Amino acid sequence: MGFLLPVLLALFVSLLGGLYLLGAFRRRRPGEPPLDRGPLPWLGHVLEFRRDTAKFLERMKKKHGDIFTVQLGGFYFTFLTDPHSFGSVVKEARGKLDFTEFARHLVERVFGYHSLTDDHKLLQASSNKHLMGEGLVEMTQAMMNNLQNLMLYSLGSGEDSANYGLFLYCYNIVFRAGYLALFGNEAVKTSGTLEKSKEVDRNQSDELFHEFRKYDQLFPKLAYGVLGPFEKMEAERLKRMFWNILSVQKVTSKENISPWVSEAQQVRAENGMDEEMQNRYMFLLLWASQGNTGPASFWLLLFLMKHPEAMKAIRAEVEEVLRQTGQEVKRGGPLINLTRDMLLKTPVLDSAVEESLRVTAAPVLTRAVLQDMTLKMADGQQYNIRQGDRVALFPYTAVHMDPEVHPDPQTFKYDRFLNPDGSKKTDFYKDGKKLKYFIMPWGAGVTMCPGRFFATNELKQFVFLMITYFDFELKNPDEEIPDIDTKRWGFGTMQPTRDIQFRYRLRF
């Protein structure tokens, strides 16, 4: 008995220490937001959060108000749900709230990539140069060329109508065109002729998409670190395959590689990154640039098909843009060419894109707390936040689906972001006060998606070509719009729980 007592005491002390480390004994201090640790040590509320983030956060808001702290998988997250207070997070100095620390852990777990110290700054600078402004002219043209190759190569072949799943069709086309625009085309000198190289691009990009889709379906579990044994094996197989396909050696053998990709590789090489890690970064770039635009194109086209008045308005705008540029679609005629400048003249389509993203884009915007700090709310209240915690915003429920900000929020209204005179609408209100952050599909502040202009152009070019060159309709016009897959809350554009069949055929 004299021997067992110290052993039992040591086990008890170890158990208490473990529970302390797991956050079981954390208590709310004076001046801190309401604390809700959840039912399970360390895990806290993570199971409910993963099951349906939107419902969970709505429940917490009803229980605690506009700010609260919850435990999720070993971390404490403070969520702000008052959009008037979002600026206190978005504008806070990086010395207190920083996105890069959180992102570094995520990309290491999901992509096996170990970041450079200034990785985000390097990406931001390169994206500002090549995916915005004049750099966007070249990228828009590259996207146009590849969309034409994928969508219009059979013009004049006499192909009849075809039936497809709308989600897979949109995701497939937009992903492949974006991949080819960024990572380059098969070299003519390798394949022998231009037509042969285009065929190789079509075939190889299609194979790549189906492998990418497998990885994309694993992504939420990868991000949360909850893959099963066989899923882990499959994820590793896919990662290694993409590291090989997107390797520096293979990509540099292509033609028409985008300056964005070339510079990313060059800068990392100059900073001493080994080639294996550069290959991993290429995969990260592929997912970051193409993981959301395909699903977004599905929702946009589906909403237009379900709302004839929206389709009619956008079709009229498309025809007017073509008329102004002297282009005409006709059998045997030249393919139309959509430039960046043409895409700047589509306010109705712009509004429809924003509305589609409002309804279906649902990122969680997260910052790591680097030092003890105070968050100031719009109503004057102040709350103390602890170093090592996380601060997060979920604009989908806080703004996008707030009926006070966007009346009848569940309904797609293509002209929601247009004023009566056709100009862009930016005046939205909550509690009688104008909102600065009234739609946030791309994030906000210094961490706003640097590729948002290129991604928007990808969506617009795809829809523009579909409307111009194809007749298409839902196989069952009365079929309801699919629900969104709640397991993907927080990772950008949502995906449907099922596909919906449509048929299309070339008009000429």
ZAMARGU-4260 file (C-alpha; in steps of 0.2 Angstrom, whole numbers, plus 5000, padded with zeros to 4 digits):
<rodrens>
0) 5000/5000/5000 | 5015/5012/5004 | 5021/5009/4986 | 5004/5011/4978 | 5000/5028/4986
5) 5014/5038/4977 | 5010/5030/4961 | 4991/5034/4962 | 4996/5051/4967 | 5007/5054/4953
10) 4994/5047/4941 | 4981/5059/4948 | 4993/5074/4947 | 4997/5069/4929 | 4978/5068/4925
15) 4975/5085/4932 | 4990/5092/4922 | 4984/5084/4906 | 4966/5091/4909 | 4974/5108/4912
20) 4984/5108/4896 | 4968/5102/4887 | 4959/5118/4893 | 4947/5109/4905 | 4950/5122/4918
25) 4950/5138/4908 | 4939/5151/4916 | 4933/5167/4910 | 4942/5182/4917 | 4935/5199/4920
30) 4934/5209/4904 | 4934/5193/4892 | 4920/5188/4881 | 4908/5174/4886 | 4917/5157/4887
35) 4909/5141/4881 | 4922/5127/4882 | 4910/5113/4875 | 4906/5096/4881 | 4923/5087/4878
40) 4940/5091/4885 | 4952/5098/4871 | 4939/5094/4857 | 4926/5106/4865 | 4913/5110/4852
45) 4923/5104/4836 | 4911/5090/4832 | 4896/5101/4831 | 4906/5115/4823 | 4912/5103/4809
50) 4894/5096/4807 | 4886/5113/4803 | 4897/5128/4806 | 4883/5140/4802 | 4870/5132/4814
55) 4883/5131/4828 | 4888/5149/4827 | 4870/5155/4826 | 4866/5145/4842 | 4881/5152/4851
60) 4876/5170/4845 | 4858/5167/4853 | 4866/5161/4869 | 4880/5173/4871 | 4878/5188/4860
65) 4889/5197/4847 | 4905/5190/4854 | 4910/5174/4862 | 4925/5162/4864 | 4923/5143/4861
70) 4935/5129/4862 | 4938/5120/4845 | 4951/5105/4844 | 4963/5112/4857 | 4962/5131/4852
75) 4951/5144/4859 | 4942/5154/4845 | 4934/5171/4848 | 4920/5174/4835 | 4914/5192/4831
80) 4896/5192/4823 | 4893/5211/4823 | 4898/5217/4805 | 4900/5235/4812 | 4914/5228/4823
85) 4923/5218/4809 | 4936/5233/4807 | 4943/5229/4824 | 4949/5213/4817 | 4952/5217/4799
90) 4962/5233/4803 | 4972/5227/4818 | 4991/5227/4817 | 4999/5211/4812 | 5009/5212/4828
95) 4993/5207/4837 | 4983/5198/4825 | 4991/5188/4811 | 4984/5177/4797 | 5001/5170/4792
100) 5004/5160/4808 | 4987/5151/4806 | 4989/5148/4787 | 5007/5141/4789 | 5001/5127/4800
105) 4986/5124/4788 | 4997/5122/4772 | 5009/5112/4781 | 4996/5099/4786 | 4986/5099/4770
110) 5000/5102/4757 | 5016/5096/4766 | 5023/5114/4762 | 5035/5123/4774 | 5033/5141/4771
115) 5046/5154/4769 | 5046/5168/4783 | 5039/5181/4771 | 5029/5169/4760 | 5012/5179/4761
120) 5021/5195/4757 | 5030/5187/4742 | 5013/5180/4736 | 5004/5196/4738 | 5017/5206/4728
125) 5018/5194/4714 | 4999/5193/4713 | 4997/5212/4713 | 5009/5212/4698 | 5002/5198/4688
130) 4984/5195/4693 | 4978/5213/4694 | 4980/5229/4683 | 4990/5226/4667 | 4996/5209/4672
135) 4977/5204/4671 | 4977/5208/4653 | 4989/5194/4649 | 4981/5181/4661 | 4963/5185/4654
140) 4969/5181/4636 | 4978/5165/4642 | 4961/5160/4650 | 4952/5164/4635 | 4963/5154/4623
145) 4962/5139/4634 | 4943/5140/4637 | 4941/5141/4618 | 4952/5125/4616 | 4941/5115/4629
150) 4924/5122/4625 | 4924/5125/4606 | 4936/5113/4598 | 4922/5103/4591 | 4914/5118/4582
155) 4908/5112/4565 | 4909/5094/4569 | 4891/5091/4569 | 4890/5085/4587 | 4873/5084/4594
160) 4867/5088/4611 | 4875/5080/4627 | 4869/5077/4644 | 4880/5080/4659 | 4880/5084/4678
165) 4881/5103/4679 | 4892/5103/4693 | 4905/5092/4686 | 4904/5100/4669 | 4907/5118/4676
170) 4920/5112/4688 | 4929/5102/4675 | 4930/5116/4661 | 4935/5130/4673 | 4948/5121/4683
175) 4956/5114/4667 | 4956/5131/4658 | 4963/5139/4674 | 4976/5126/4676 | 4982/5128/4658
180) 4982/5147/4659 | 4993/5147/4674 | 5004/5132/4672 | 5007/5132/4653 | 5003/5122/4638
185) 5011/5107/4630 | 5025/5113/4619 | 5022/5112/4600 | 5040/5105/4598 | 5036/5091/4609
190) 5020/5086/4601 | 5024/5090/4583 | 5009/5102/4579 | 4999/5115/4587 | 4983/5105/4585
195) 4992/5089/4593 | 4998/5100/4607 | 4980/5106/4610 | 4974/5089/4610 | 4987/5084/4623
200) 4981/5099/4634 | 4963/5093/4633 | 4967/5075/4638 | 4980/5078/4651 | 4970/5092/4660
205) 4955/5081/4660 | 4965/5067/4669 | 4972/5079/4681 | 4955/5086/4685 | 4948/5069/4690
210) 4963/5067/4702 | 4961/5084/4709 | 4943/5081/4712 | 4948/5066/4723 | 4959/5077/4733
215) 4947/5091/4735 | 4934/5079/4742 | 4946/5074/4756 | 4951/5092/4759 | 4939/5096/4774
220) 4945/5081/4783 | 4963/5085/4779 | 4961/5102/4786 | 4954/5096/4802 | 4966/5082/4803
225) 4953/5068/4804 | 4957/5057/4789 | 4954/5038/4792 | 4969/5026/4788 | 4964/5022/4770
230) 4960/5041/4767 | 4977/5046/4773 | 4985/5033/4761 | 4975/5040/4747 | 4979/5058/4751
235) 4998/5054/4752 | 4997/5046/4735 | 4988/5061/4727 | 5000/5073/4735 | 5015/5064/4728
240) 5007/5063/4711 | 5003/5082/4710 | 5021/5086/4717 | 5027/5075/4702 | 5015/5083/4689
245) 5018/5100/4695 | 5037/5098/4698 | 5048/5113/4692 | 5056/5101/4680 | 5040/5097/4671
250) 5032/5114/4672 | 5047/5123/4665 | 5046/5111/4649 | 5029/5119/4645 | 5025/5134/4634
255) 5015/5149/4639 | 5019/5147/4658 | 5011/5162/4667 | 5023/5175/4675 | 5014/5172/4691
260) 5019/5154/4692 | 5036/5157/4685 | 5040/5171/4697 | 5034/5160/4712 | 5046/5147/4707
265) 5060/5159/4704 | 5058/5169/4720 | 5058/5153/4731 | 5074/5146/4722 | 5083/5163/4725
270) 5078/5161/4744 | 5086/5144/4745 | 5071/5133/4744 | 5075/5116/4738 | 5066/5109/4722
275) 5056/5097/4732 | 5048/5110/4742 | 5045/5121/4727 | 5035/5107/4719 | 5024/5106/4734
280) 5021/5125/4733 | 5016/5122/4715 | 5002/5111/4721 | 4997/5124/4734 | 4996/5137/4720
285) 4985/5125/4710 | 4973/5122/4724 | 4972/5140/4730 | 4969/5147/4712 | 4957/5133/4706
290) 4949/5125/4721 | 4934/5138/4722 | 4931/5145/4704 | 4924/5129/4697 | 4911/5127/4710
295) 4907/5145/4709 | 4904/5144/4691 | 4892/5130/4694 | 4881/5140/4706 | 4882/5155/4695
300) 4876/5146/4679 | 4863/5136/4689 | 4855/5152/4696 | 4854/5160/4679 | 4846/5144/4672
305) 4833/5145/4687 | 4830/5163/4685 | 4825/5167/4667 | 4824/5186/4670 | 4842/5186/4675
310) 4847/5175/4660 | 4838/5187/4649 | 4847/5203/4656 | 4864/5195/4655 | 4861/5189/4638
315) 4857/5206/4632 | 4872/5213/4640 | 4883/5200/4632 | 4876/5204/4615 | 4879/5222/4618
320) 4897/5220/4622 | 4900/5210/4607 | 4891/5223/4596 | 4902/5237/4603 | 4918/5227/4599
325) 4912/5223/4581 | 4912/5204/4585 | 4898/5192/4579 | 4896/5174/4582 | 4892/5164/4566
330) 4895/5148/4558 | 4912/5147/4550 | 4917/5164/4558 | 4931/5168/4569 | 4930/5164/4587
335) 4925/5178/4598 | 4939/5185/4610 | 4935/5192/4627 | 4948/5204/4633 | 4949/5212/4651
340) 4943/5228/4644 | 4927/5220/4638 | 4924/5211/4654 | 4925/5229/4663 | 4909/5233/4654
345) 4897/5220/4661 | 4889/5228/4677 | 4874/5216/4676 | 4885/5201/4675 | 4896/5208/4689
350) 4881/5210/4700 | 4875/5192/4697 | 4893/5185/4701 | 4893/5195/4718 | 4875/5189/4722
355) 4880/5171/4718 | 4895/5172/4729 | 4885/5180/4743 | 4873/5165/4743 | 4887/5151/4741
360) 4904/5158/4747 | 4907/5155/4766 | 4925/5157/4772 | 4930/5158/4790 | 4942/5172/4792
365) 4954/5168/4806 | 4968/5177/4814 | 4981/5171/4827 | 4982/5181/4843 | 5001/5185/4845
370) 5000/5195/4861 | 4987/5199/4874 | 4976/5212/4867 | 4959/5222/4868 | 4946/5221/4855
375) 4935/5236/4853 | 4917/5233/4847 | 4906/5246/4838 | 4895/5249/4853 | 4910/5254/4863
380) 4912/5238/4873 | 4930/5231/4875 | 4935/5213/4877 | 4952/5206/4882 | 4959/5192/4871
385) 4973/5180/4876 | 4989/5177/4867 | 4988/5160/4859 | 4970/5161/4855 | 4962/5163/4838
390) 4950/5177/4832 | 4937/5173/4818 | 4924/5180/4807 | 4910/5170/4798 | 4903/5183/4786
395) 4891/5171/4779 | 4879/5171/4794 | 4884/5188/4800 | 4882/5198/4784 | 4877/5188/4768
400) 4862/5180/4776 | 4857/5194/4787 | 4839/5199/4781 | 4842/5217/4788 | 4857/5219/4777
405) 4851/5209/4762 | 4832/5207/4762 | 4825/5190/4757 | 4843/5183/4759 | 4839/5165/4753
410) 4833/5172/4736 | 4845/5174/4722 | 4842/5192/4715 | 4854/5196/4700 | 4852/5214/4702
415) 4855/5215/4721 | 4871/5224/4718 | 4865/5237/4705 | 4858/5254/4708 | 4842/5259/4698
420) 4854/5269/4686 | 4864/5253/4683 | 4879/5258/4693 | 4887/5247/4707 | 4877/5247/4723
425) 4888/5249/4739 | 4876/5256/4751 | 4870/5242/4763 | 4864/5245/4781 | 4862/5237/4798
430) 4854/5245/4813 | 4852/5261/4803 | 4871/5263/4800 | 4880/5260/4783 | 4891/5244/4783
435) 4908/5244/4776 | 4909/5225/4775 | 4893/5220/4766 | 4899/5206/4756 | 4915/5196/4760
440) 4918/5181/4749 | 4936/5185/4746 | 4940/5189/4764 | 4945/5207/4769 | 4960/5218/4773
445) 4978/5213/4769 | 4973/5195/4768 | 4960/5198/4754 | 4962/5185/4741 | 4975/5192/4729
450) 4968/5182/4714 | 4950/5188/4716 | 4951/5198/4699 | 4958/5184/4689 | 4945/5172/4697
455) 4931/5184/4694 | 4936/5185/4675 | 4937/5166/4674 | 4919/5165/4680 | 4913/5179/4668
460) 4923/5172/4653 | 4915/5154/4656 | 4897/5161/4657 | 4900/5173/4642 | 4905/5158/4631
465) 4891/5147/4637 | 4878/5160/4633 | 4886/5165/4616 | 4890/5148/4609 | 4877/5135/4617
470) 4859/5132/4620 | 4857/5124/4637 | 4844/5119/4649 | 4841/5109/4665 | 4835/5091/4660
475) 4821/5093/4673 | 4817/5112/4674 | 4807/5109/4690 | 4821/5100/4700 | 4825/5110/4715
480) 4842/5118/4718 | 4853/5106/4728 | 4857/5110/4746 | 4875/5115/4750 | 4887/5102/4758
485) 4888/5109/4776 | 4904/5099/4779 | 4913/5112/4768 | 4909/5127/4778 | 4923/5138/4781
490) 4934/5133/4765 | 4928/5146/4752 | 4914/5142/4739 | 4902/5129/4745 | 4898/5113/4735
495) 4882/5105/4732 | 4876/5089/4740 | 4872/5082/4723 | 4874/5086/4705 | 4860/5092/4694
500) 4858/5086/4676 | 4858/5097/4661 | 4859/5096/4642 | 4868/5108/4630 | 4872/5109/4612
505) 4882/5120/4601 | 4871/5134/4593 | 4881/5133/4577
</rodrens>
